[in-house]
Amino acid sequence: MSKVKYFYDLLSQPSRALWIALQMGKIPYEDCPVALRKLEQRTEAFKKINRFQKVPCIVDGDFHLSESVAILRYLSDKGLFCEKLYPKDIKERARVDEFLEWQHLSIRYGCAFYFARLWLYPMRGMAEKPTAEEAAKFRKEMETHLKYLETMWLNDRKFVSGNALTVADLFGACEIEQTKICNYDVTKKFPKITDWLARVREESNPFYDEGHKYVEKLAAFNANNSLVKDN
């Protein structure tokens, strides 16, 4: 039986979350990295793999699938996803799904937009570097969602769907880690998130650190450059 082909870039937050989960679950797959920095996702060849020309995506025989949450559910239904990270129990899985559905327009929206507007778009020449006032506005919106994470999901839990690590934690954590590239330090205002990130990292290492090598490298490079530092 041929392996599922996984197309990804570790600079992509959902790509990274799925990659970490695949490593943790020792799930066999064909490694198919896509260099977003080289715009490999925009080639005609990749368009035949994923019509949306984004990562992550998979190819399973003649079946092509995009969207990270759809991918993890497909792999789970095929028995190819770690049950510890995405439970079979209907109520436990519903709690994981609850966070995954919520975070897409909350943590992911806030953090990804902040990252894109402060670093990605200016770096690619798609937008001017924001002023201090604009950066503060983007940060305020992102922090509104981070406050919800602390008060609604981590108020009395070790992890977002209970007291055990699941793929929901990986998705949320990878979004927040991305903001390091913009010199944002979540530890300054959010102690519960800080402790949670440490638990997620501990539970998922060495893969968590491996998956975030490029993020950490960019964060270190940007630490002393001219990015707006507003927190």
Helices and strands as residue ranges (DSSP letters): E 5-8, H 13-24, E 30-33, G 36-38, G 40-42, H 44-47, E 57-60, E 63-66, H 68-77, H 90-104, H 107-115, I 116-120, H 121-124, H 132-148, I 149-153, H 167-177, G 178-182, G 186-188, H 191-204, H 207-211, H 213-222
